[in-house]
């Protein structure tokens, strides 16, 4: 995580004239200027002035604002004058770390909503284009366009925490119509999903797996591997019989059909070596292979009697979450 780069009290935000006044104050006066003391009020030198339109009602204290009005992502020209465009904009920290009351020359700094720089925002709009306003990657559920405006609740800050004492649900497609009267059809499920996009990069978006289905698939794979081991065991046993037969096989010689001895020079040593190799390299290894397969099943898929296996470090390798689900 990146470290904080701004000062706890950034006096560089003061205009030249304000800084001269501050520097001339006594230590007590400086403390009062910064708001220290029972009856002191901090000077809001970090608070720019908000450019409001006649359609807006603004409630503010310091650099905290509640703006009631129409959908508006930027300057006054971006205000949406259509019907059904009511909006509530809650902002803490306009212009973020760049926020200040005056320019270095002492002029008041007047600002519009800034969806990029404003420090923290909860934006509620009856008709909006949040993906464009916030410069979001399209993902798989698609970006809104000017032809696809929707009611919006957008939350933006450096860190967002949603905390529930019991549970949290992320639910989509709850109604038959959207806020604009559009019917939500069943032709495609794509617009109704949930995208988790890290770093605003959607170049490698992939569907999430269903844990139970994945577990069943992997269980079937492990079963197929075990079946293959059984087939291979049968093959080894059959081949062992062939090797024994080859070691002891005889031919009728041209001399009155007398049986000849096995080919001790070539066939017998080769068959003997094959028998030894089968025992040491195959038969002896099959129980180890079976144990390994069992460990994989127990560790990652969960045995019936051990649903959530824990390793020596106290961590679970079970592939299913005990808490979180997706459809």
Secondary structure, 3 states (H helix, E strand, C coil): CCCCCCCCCCHHHCCHHHHHHHHHCCHHHHHHHCCCCCCCCCCCCCCCEECCCCCCEEEEECCEEEEEEECCCCCHHHCCCCCCCEEEEEEECCCHHHCCCECCCCCECEECCCCCCCCEEEEEEEEECHHHHCCCCCCCCCCCCCCCCEEEEEEECCCCCCCCCCCCCCCCCCCCECCCCCECCCCCCHHHCCCCCHHHCCCCCCCCCCHHHHHHHHHHHHHHHHHHHHHHHHHHHHHHHHHHHHHHCCCECCCCCCECCCCCCCHHHHHHHHHHHHHHHHHHHHHHHHHHHHHHHHHHHCCCCCCCCECCCCCECCCCCCCCCCC
